[in-house]
C-alpha cells in the first residue's frame, strides 16, 4: 500500500517532465554556443610553495559579442589554458578571461579578432520569470551536436554560491534534460534567460543565474573599470521574539530585523550600531524575517534589494529604530573586496603569503585551506577554524585582520617535539602580538628569524634554536624541495590591508 501511494505521488511529477513548457524554436545556436575545455591549476592549500597537478574541466559558453563569450566563473577559475570549440567542429580556439566575478559566478572571455565572428545572442534582462515562461536548456552532446530540453521555473531565491561570500539571485528549474556539464545555456524565445551553475540529477533540477544579473554584469564589464555588485556591510538576523522586541523598544511594530555587527570600513559601520532594528531599506518595508515585496519577484529576502537593485557608490535611504526612536539614515554602498575579509576565499591565482621557519609552516587561513578537505570539511578541520569561518569569516574586528595559523610542521630534528601541533591559531611571534602575515614579516625584519611562536589557547610558546636555524632551514628546504621558505605579502596586497 505504501509503494502504491508513493507511485501516485510521483505520477504528476513524471507527467510534468514530459510536458514541460518549451521556448519557441530558437535561432541556429550553432553560431553562438561553444564547448569550453579548461586546464586549471591552483596552489596547494597546505603547501603553498607548490602547485597541485593540473586538472581539466569542461562546460559551455554563449556568444554575447562577435568575439566575446559568456560562461560561469567556477568553470574558468584558476585556468591556465582555456580553449573552445564550435558545435560539430574539431578546431580549438584559445580564449582569455576579460572579466570574472566569483561573487555572482560569471566570467567574460575573449578570442582573437582574427577568428571568424560568432553570432551574439540578446540577453533577456527582465527579472520576472515564472512557471508559465517558456524556457529551453541548450547544451552539446558527445558528438558536439546541439541538444535541447524543456524547463520550468520552480522557485526563485537568494542562495549562496560556492566560494562566494554573499548570496546571489538563483532560479531553480525543473528540466527534462540531463545537464552534462557546467554552464549549460537557458534560452527563452531566442534570448538568453540564464546560465546553469549547478545541477542535481536526482531531482532533475538546475540552479540558474538569470538574465537580469547577466545583463548587469555584461554592461559593467563593457565599461571598465569593473564596478561589481554592492554590499551594505552589516550582519543581521530575524527578530521575531516579542520579548526581545519589547526590550529593544520595538513592541509597537512587527517589522524589522536586528543588526548584529558592521564590517569595518563600510558605509554601515559609519551609521549603524549593534541592536539597531532595520525597518525599511530604500523605501521597502522589511518584515521581521528579513523579506520584502519585490515588484518583479514577489516576496524575497533583503540581500536581493541590496545587491541587485543598487550599485556600489550609491547612497540608500534607511529607516531604523534605535533605543525606541526611529531614525532616517543614508548608507553608502560599497563592493566587497577579498582582502577585506577575515578569512578570504582565496579564489585568485596569486600565491598566498607564507613563512617556513625551522619546519613550522605559518600562513593565513583562507577558504581554500578549509575546503581542501572535501565536502565534509567541517567534520575534519579544527572546530575553532570552522567556527571563525562560518560565523565571522567576512567580518574582521579591524581592517587588515586575518587568522594566522600554524598549518603544520615539517619533521626535522630542530622541531622534534612539535609534530602534534597543526591548525593552531598563532597569537604572537617573538613575543609580539600579530594580526596577519604582514605583522610577522615586520617583527622579524628582512634578515631576522622566528624564535618563538605563541599559540592561542596553548599557554606556552614554541621555541626554536636560533643558532641552529640557518642550517636547519637549508636542510629542510633541500629535503622537502621547497624553492623558497619565504613568500611575504606583495605590495599590492599589503596596500589593501
C-alpha positions in Angstrom: 0.0 0.0 0.0 2.9 2.4 0.8 4.5 1.7 -2.5 1.2 2.4 -4.4 0.9 5.7 -2.5 4.4 6.7 -3.5 3.7 6.0 -7.1 0.6 8.1 -7.0 2.6 11.0 -5.6 5.3 10.6 -8.3 2.9 10.4 -11.3 2.1 14.1 -11.5 5.8 14.9 -11.4 6.6 12.3 -14.1 3.8 13.7 -16.3 5.2 17.2 -15.8 8.7 16.0 -17.0 7.3 15.1 -20.4 5.2 18.2 -20.8 7.4 21.0 -19.6 6.8 24.3 -21.4 9.4 24.7 -24.1 10.6 28.0 -25.6 9.6 28.8 -29.1 12.0 27.4 -31.7 15.3 29.2 -31.2 17.6 30.5 -33.9 20.6 28.5 -35.0 22.7 28.4 -31.8 25.4 26.6 -33.6 26.8 30.0 -34.5 26.6 31.2 -30.8 27.2 28.2 -28.5 30.6 26.8 -27.7 32.1 24.0 -25.7 34.8 25.1 -23.3 37.8 22.9 -22.2 39.7 24.4 -19.3 43.0 23.3 -17.9 43.2 24.6 -14.3 46.0 24.6 -11.7 45.9 26.0 -8.2 48.5 26.4 -5.5 48.3 23.7 -2.8 46.3 24.7 0.2 48.6 23.1 2.7 51.9 23.6 0.9 51.5 27.0 -0.8 55.1 26.9 -2.2 54.0 24.5 -4.8 51.1 23.9 -7.2 48.7 21.0 -7.4 48.6 18.8 -10.5 46.8 20.4 -13.5 43.2 19.2 -14.0 40.6 19.6 -16.6 37.1 21.0 -16.6 34.5 21.2 -19.4 31.4 23.3 -19.9 29.7 25.8 -22.2 29.8 29.4 -23.2 27.5 31.6 -25.3 28.4 34.5 -27.6 27.5 37.9 -26.3 29.6 39.7 -28.9 31.4 38.8 -32.1 34.5 37.7 -30.2 33.2 37.6 -26.6 31.9 34.5 -24.8 29.9 34.4 -21.5 30.4 31.5 -19.1 30.4 30.6 -15.4 33.3 31.8 -13.3 33.8 28.4 -11.5 34.5 26.8 -14.9 37.4 29.1 -15.7 38.7 29.7 -12.2 42.5 29.4 -12.0 42.5 28.4 -15.7 45.9 28.2 -17.3 44.6 27.2 -20.7 41.1 27.9 -22.0 40.0 26.5 -25.3 36.7 26.5 -27.1 35.0 24.5 -29.9 32.1 25.4 -32.1 29.4 22.7 -32.5 30.5 19.8 -34.6 34.0 21.2 -35.1 37.3 19.8 -34.1 39.1 23.1 -34.2 40.1 24.5 -30.8 40.3 28.3 -30.3 42.3 29.9 -27.5 40.5 32.3 -25.2 41.4 34.5 -22.3 39.4 35.9 -19.4 38.5 39.6 -19.7 36.5 39.9 -16.5 35.3 37.5 -13.8 33.3 37.9 -10.6 33.2 35.0 -8.2 30.6 36.8 -6.1 28.0 36.1 -8.7 29.6 33.3 -10.7 30.1 34.9 -14.1 33.1 35.3 -16.4 33.6 37.0 -19.8 36.0 35.5 -22.3 37.6 36.9 -25.4 39.0 35.2 -28.5 41.4 36.7 -31.1 39.7 39.2 -33.5 41.2 37.1 -36.4 38.8 34.3 -35.5 35.6 34.1 -37.6 33.0 36.1 -35.6 30.3 34.4 -33.5 26.6 35.4 -33.7 25.8 37.1 -30.3 22.6 36.4 -28.6 20.4 39.0 -26.9 20.0 38.8 -23.1 16.6 38.8 -21.6 17.1 41.5 -18.9 13.7 41.3 -17.1 13.5 39.8 -13.6 10.1 38.2 -14.0 10.3 34.5 -14.8 7.6 32.2 -13.6 6.1 28.7 -14.3 4.5 29.9 -17.5 7.7 31.4 -19.0 8.8 29.2 -22.0 12.3 28.0 -21.3 14.8 25.8 -23.1 18.1 24.4 -21.8 20.7 24.1 -24.6 23.9 22.1 -24.5 26.0 19.8 -26.7 26.1 16.0 -26.8 29.1 13.8 -27.1 29.3 14.5 -30.9 29.1 18.2 -30.3 25.6 18.4 -31.7 23.0 20.7 -30.2 20.8 19.1 -27.6 17.8 20.9 -26.1 15.2 20.2 -23.4 12.3 22.0 -21.7 12.4 23.6 -18.3 10.0 25.2 -15.9 10.6 27.6 -13.0 10.0 26.1 -9.6 11.3 28.8 -7.3 13.4 31.9 -7.0 15.5 32.8 -4.0 18.8 34.3 -2.8 21.2 31.4 -2.4 24.9 31.2 -1.6 27.3 30.2 -4.3 30.4 28.0 -3.6 33.4 30.1 -2.5 31.4 33.3 -2.6 30.9 35.5 0.5 27.3 36.5 -0.2 24.2 35.0 -1.8 23.2 35.5 -5.4 19.8 35.5 -7.2 19.1 32.0 -8.4 16.2 30.4 -10.1 15.5 26.7 -9.6 14.3 25.0 -12.8 12.7 21.6 -13.3 14.1 20.1 -16.5 13.6 17.1 -18.7 17.2 17.1 -19.9 20.2 15.7 -18.0 22.6 18.6 -17.9 26.0 17.1 -18.7 28.4 20.0 -17.9 28.7 23.3 -16.2 27.3 26.5 -17.8 24.5 25.0 -19.9 22.5 27.8 -21.5 18.9 28.7 -20.8 17.1 30.3 -23.6 13.6 32.0 -23.8 12.3 32.9 -27.2 15.7 33.4 -28.8 17.0 35.4 -25.9 19.5 34.3 -23.2 17.5 33.8 -20.0 20.2 32.3 -17.8 23.2 30.1 -17.2 23.2 26.8 -15.2 25.5 27.0 -12.2 24.6 23.7 -10.5 22.5 20.6 -11.5 21.0 17.8 -9.4 20.5 14.6 -11.4 18.4 13.0 -8.6 15.9 15.9 -8.5 16.2 16.9 -12.2 16.6 20.5 -11.1 19.1 23.2 -12.1 20.1 26.3 -10.3 20.3 29.1 -12.8 21.7 32.6 -12.7 19.0 34.7 -14.5 19.4 37.1 -17.4 18.8 40.2 -15.2 22.1 39.5 -13.4 23.9 38.6 -16.6 22.8 41.8 -18.3 24.1 43.9 -15.5 27.4 42.0 -15.4 27.9 42.5 -19.2 27.1 46.2 -19.0 29.5 46.7 -16.2 32.3 44.6 -17.8 31.8 46.6 -21.1 32.7 49.9 -19.4 35.9 49.4 -17.4 36.8 49.7 -14.6 34.5 47.0 -13.4 32.4 48.2 -10.5 30.8 44.9 -9.4 27.8 44.3 -7.1 27.1 46.1 -3.9 27.2 45.2 -0.2 25.9 47.1 2.7 28.5 45.9 5.3 26.3 44.6 8.2 25.3 41.3 9.7 21.7 40.7 10.7 19.2 38.1 11.9 15.4 37.8 12.1 13.7 39.5 15.0 10.6 37.5 15.8 10.9 37.1 19.6 8.3 39.6 21.2 10.2 39.7 24.4 13.4 40.8 22.6 11.5 43.3 20.5 10.0 44.8 23.7 13.4 45.0 25.3 14.7 46.9 22.2 11.8 49.3 22.2 10.1 47.9 19.2 7.0 46.3 20.7 4.6 48.5 18.7 5.7 47.2 15.3 6.2 43.7 13.9 8.6 44.9 11.2 12.4 45.0 11.1 15.5 42.8 11.5 18.2 43.0 14.2 21.6 44.5 13.2 24.3 42.3 14.8 27.6 43.9 13.6 29.1 46.1 10.9 32.1 45.4 8.7 34.9 47.9 9.4 35.4 50.5 6.7 31.9 50.1 5.1 29.0 52.6 5.0 27.2 50.5 7.6 30.0 51.0 10.1 29.6 54.8 9.8 25.9 55.0 10.6 24.6 51.7 12.1 25.1 50.2 15.6 24.6 46.8 17.0 21.0 46.3 18.2 19.6 48.7 15.7 16.4 47.5 14.1 16.2 47.9 10.3 12.6 48.8 9.4 12.9 50.0 5.8 15.6 49.8 3.1 15.3 52.0 0.1 11.6 52.7 0.9 10.8 49.0 1.0 9.3 47.6 4.3 11.4 44.8 5.8 9.5 42.2 7.8 10.8 40.5 10.9 12.2 37.6 8.9 14.2 39.8 6.5 11.9 39.6 3.5 10.3 42.4 1.4 7.9 42.6 -1.5 9.8 43.0 -4.8 7.8 44.5 -7.7 9.1 41.8 -10.0 9.9 38.7 -7.9 7.3 38.9 -5.1 8.4 38.1 -1.6 12.2 37.6 -1.4 15.0 38.2 1.1 16.6 41.6 1.7 20.0 40.7 0.2 18.4 40.9 -3.2 17.4 44.5 -2.5 20.9 45.4 -1.5 22.9 43.6 -4.2 20.8 43.7 -7.3 18.7 46.9 -7.0 21.6 49.2 -6.4 25.3 49.5 -7.2 28.5 50.3 -5.3 28.9 54.0 -4.7 25.2 54.8 -4.4 23.5 56.0 -1.3 20.4 54.3 0.0 17.8 55.7 2.4 17.2 53.7 5.6 14.7 53.8 8.4 15.9 52.3 11.6 14.8 52.1 15.3 17.4 52.8 17.9 16.6 52.8 21.6 12.9 53.0 20.8 13.3 56.0 18.4 13.0 55.9 14.6 15.8 57.5 12.6 16.2 58.3 8.9 19.7 57.5 7.6 21.6 57.3 4.3 24.0 54.4 3.8 26.8 54.4 1.2 27.1 51.1 -0.6 30.5 49.5 -1.4 31.9 46.5 -3.1 33.3 43.5 -1.2 37.0 43.1 -1.7 38.5 39.7 -1.0 41.3 41.4 1.0 38.7 42.9 3.4 37.6 39.5 4.8 38.9 38.0 8.0 39.0 34.6 6.1 39.5 35.4 2.4 38.1 33.0 -0.2 41.4 33.0 -2.0 39.9 32.3 -5.3 42.6 34.1 -7.3 45.7 32.5 -8.8 48.2 34.6 -6.8 50.4 32.6 -4.4 49.3 33.1 -0.8 51.9 34.6 1.6 53.6 32.1 3.9 56.7 31.6 6.1 58.5 28.4 6.9 60.9 28.7 9.9 62.5 25.6 11.4 59.8 23.5 9.7 56.9 25.5 11.2 54.6 26.4 8.3 52.9 29.7 9.0 50.2 31.1 6.7 46.9 33.0 6.8 43.6 31.0 6.9 41.6 31.1 3.8 38.5 29.3 2.3 40.7 27.2 0.0 42.6 25.8 3.0 39.3 24.8 4.7 37.6 23.3 1.7 40.6 21.4 0.5 39.4 18.5 2.8 36.4 18.0 0.6 32.6 18.5 1.0 32.7 17.2 4.6 35.5 19.6 5.7 33.6 20.8 8.7 34.0 17.4 10.3 37.7 17.1 9.8 39.0 20.6 10.3 39.8 22.1 13.7 36.4 23.3 15.1 37.8 26.7 16.1 38.7 27.4 12.5 35.4 26.2 11.2 33.6 28.4 13.7 35.6 31.5 12.7 35.0 31.0 9.0 31.2 30.2 9.3 30.3 32.8 12.0 32.6 35.8 11.2 34.7 35.0 8.1 33.7 38.2 6.4 33.9 40.5 9.4 37.2 41.4 10.9 37.2 43.5 14.1 39.7 45.9 12.4 40.7 46.4 8.8 43.6 44.1 7.9 42.8 41.4 10.5 43.5 37.8 9.4 43.7 34.5 11.1 47.4 33.4 11.1 47.7 29.6 11.7 50.5 27.1 12.2 49.3 24.9 9.3 51.7 22.1 10.2 55.2 21.1 11.0 57.7 19.6 8.5 59.5 17.0 10.6 63.2 17.8 11.4 65.4 17.4 14.5 65.0 21.1 15.3 61.3 20.7 15.9 61.1 17.1 17.1 58.7 17.8 19.9 56.3 19.9 17.9 54.9 17.4 15.4 51.5 17.3 17.1 50.8 21.0 16.5 48.8 21.7 13.4 45.9 24.0 12.5 46.7 26.1 15.6 45.9 29.8 15.7 49.1 32.0 16.1 48.7 34.8 18.6 52.3 36.1 18.8 55.7 35.8 17.2 58.9 36.6 19.1 56.7 37.8 22.0 54.9 40.4 20.0 51.2 40.1 19.0 50.4 39.7 15.3 47.2 40.1 13.3 48.4 38.9 9.8 51.4 37.7 7.9 52.4 41.3 7.3 52.9 41.7 11.0 55.2 38.6 11.2 57.5 39.9 8.5 57.6 43.3 10.2 58.5 41.6 13.5 61.4 39.5 12.2 62.7 42.1 9.7 64.4 41.2 6.4 67.2 39.2 7.9 65.7 38.0 11.2 64.2 34.7 12.3 61.1 33.4 14.1 62.5 32.5 17.5 59.2 31.9 19.3 55.6 31.2 18.2 52.8 31.8 20.7 49.7 29.7 20.1 46.2 30.7 21.1 44.9 28.7 24.0 48.1 26.6 24.5 49.7 28.8 27.1 53.3 28.2 26.0 55.5 29.3 23.1 57.1 27.0 20.6 60.8 28.0 20.8 63.4 27.4 18.1 67.1 27.2 18.5 68.2 30.4 16.7 71.8 29.3 16.4 70.7 26.1 14.6 68.0 27.8 12.4 70.1 28.7 9.3 71.4 25.2 8.9 68.0 23.6 9.7 66.3 25.9 7.2 68.7 24.9 4.5 68.3 21.3 5.3 64.5 21.5 5.3 64.5 23.4 2.0 66.6 20.8 0.4 64.9 17.7 1.9 61.3 18.9 1.1 62.3 20.6 -2.2 60.9 24.0 -1.2 62.1 26.6 -3.7 61.6 29.5 -1.2 60.9 29.3 2.5 59.5 32.9 2.5 56.8 34.5 0.5 55.9 37.8 2.1 52.7 39.7 1.1 53.0 41.5 -2.1 52.9 45.3 -2.1 49.6 45.4 -3.8 48.0 43.2 -1.1 49.7 44.9 1.8 48.5 48.3 0.5 44.9 47.0 0.7 45.5 45.8 4.3 
